[in-house]
């Protein structure tokens, strides 16, 4: 029996800390990275309910010069993580833009997990309030875009809620796969965790 192949992509503005979250999930370490120069891809084989599952995670590049490649990275996605900096107003407002792009290029109704980054930095009056975030989630649910928005505030520096957020994404991705039975994604050898295309992210 062939292995199920799940694809999760990471979206959000530059400099919100997407790759720090991404790398913490993959390596368990915190690294300060520069802005993405190219999309990165990691693959890992997991065992879920005694069944091997291939998890493919794409850290997409926010740079405009890569926008033409968007359809390639979105294709056959089973879930995406939507990231914003809880201290950056623009990154919060751009969530709608990223979600619209995902809905444009993804096939079918693809679930997502909302991730607020830089939880370790104390909130100020310029930070995005929890009430505004909750209202955004409610608006998305009321529009029927997704039944429930799973939201996590994370700190890559202190490994807070990183595993929890990706576990939620993995669960949603598996549910999406089982409902849609997408064709398998061709990947390199995946017997162990590996970096296929290195790059720096923000």
N, C-alpha and C positions, 0 to 999 in steps of 0.2 A: 504494500500500500504506500503510495507517495505521501511525502510529508506536506502538511499544510504550510503555505508560505504567506506570512502576514507582512504588510507594508505600512509603516507609520512614518509620517513626515512632520518636520518641525517648522513652524511658520512664525513670522513676527518681524518687527522693524529691526534695523541694524542697531547695535549697541544696547540691546535689552538684556543680553546675557544668555541667549539661546544656546550657544555652544558650551558655555560653562555648565549649564544644566544638562545638556546632552552628554558632555564628556564625563560629568559626575555620575550619570546613570551608567555609562559604559565602563568607566575605569574605577569609579569610587573615589576619584581624586578631584581636587579643585585646582584649576589652572587659569591664569589670567591670559586671555587671548586677544589678539588684534582682530580687526574686522575680517569677515569671511572673504577669502580670495577665490574659493571654489566650493561647491557643495561637497559634503562628506557623507560617507555611507559606511554603516557597520552592520554586521550580520552575526547572529548567534542562534544556536539550536537549543531550544528549551524543551522540557518535558511537562506537558499539561494534561492532567488526568490520564497518566500512563501513555500518552501519545506524543511523539516528537513533533515539534512545531518550529518552523524556521521564522525567526523574527528579523525583519529588515527595517532598520531605522535610518531615515535620510535627514540630514541636517542641511536644509536648503539655504541657498545664498540669497540675501536680500538685495544685492546690488542690481541696479537697473540693467546693466549690460548682460545679465543672465536671464532677463525676463522672457526672452524668446524660447528658452528651454523649459518654461513652466509646465507645459502640457506633458513633457516627458517625466518630470518628477512627480506630478500628481497622478499619473495614470495608474490604475489598479490599486490606489491607496485604500486601506481598510479603516484608517483612523488618522487624525492629525492632531498635533499639540499646537495650540494657539498661544503664543507667548507675548507678554507685555511687561514693562518695568513699572512697578506700582508707584514709582516716584516720577514717572514721565508721562505727562498729559498727552503728548502727541502719539506715543505708542499705544495708549489706551484708546484714543479716538480712531486709530488706524486698524483696530481689531475688525471693524466692519469691512474694511477694504480687503484684508487678508481672507476673511471668511467668504466674501463674495467671490474672490479669485478661486478659492478652493471649491466652492460650489459650481463654479463655471467649468473647471477642468476635471474635477473628480467625476467618476461615473456612479450615478445613483446617489442616495442619501447617505453620506459618509459622516459618522460621528466624530466628535472632537473633545479634547480635554483642554480647559482653559488654565493656563499657568501664569501666575504673577511672580515675577523674579525680584531678587534683592530684598528678601524679607529681613535679612540681617541688618539692613540700614534702618534706623529709627524713622518712623513716619513724621512728616511735618505738615503744615497747613497746605503745602503745595502737592502733597502726595494724593493718590487716588483713594478716596474714602471707601471703606468696605460697603457702605450703603450704595454708592454709585456702582460698584462692581456687582452687587446683588441685584440692582435694578437692571443692569445690562443683561445679566443672566436671565432674569424674569422676562425681559422683552424678547429675547431669543426663543425662550420656551413658549411664550404667548403667540409668537408668529408661526409656531409649529416647525421651526427649522430643526430642532432637536427636542426630544421629550424631556430630557433633563441635562442641564449643564453641570459637568463635574469640574469644580474649581479648586485649585491648590495654590497656596502661597508658598514659594520655595526659597531656599537659600542654598546655592551651589557651594558657597564658602563653608557652610556648616552641615552640608548634606541633609537639609531639612525638607521633607516631603518630596524628594526626588524619586525615590523608589516607589512611593505611594502613587504619585502622579502617572508614572509610566506603567505601573501595574494596572491602574484604571484604564489607561489607553490600550494596553494589551488585551484586557477583558473585552473592551468595546470592539477592538479590531477582530478578535476571534468570533464574537457574536455577528459582526458584519460579514465576515468570511463565510460562516455557516449559513447565513441567509442568502448570500449572493453567489457563493462558489466561484470566485474569480479564478481565471487561469493562473498557474504558478508563475512567480517572478523568477527569471533567470538570474542566478547569482554565482559568484565564484565559490570556491570551496568554503564550507561553512561548519566544519567540524568544531571550530573554536572561534571565540570572539576575534574579530579582525577589523582593521581599518583598510578599506579598499582605496579610498581617495582622501588623503589628508588635506586639511585646510584649516584656516583660522576663522573663527566665527565671532559674532558679536551678540 
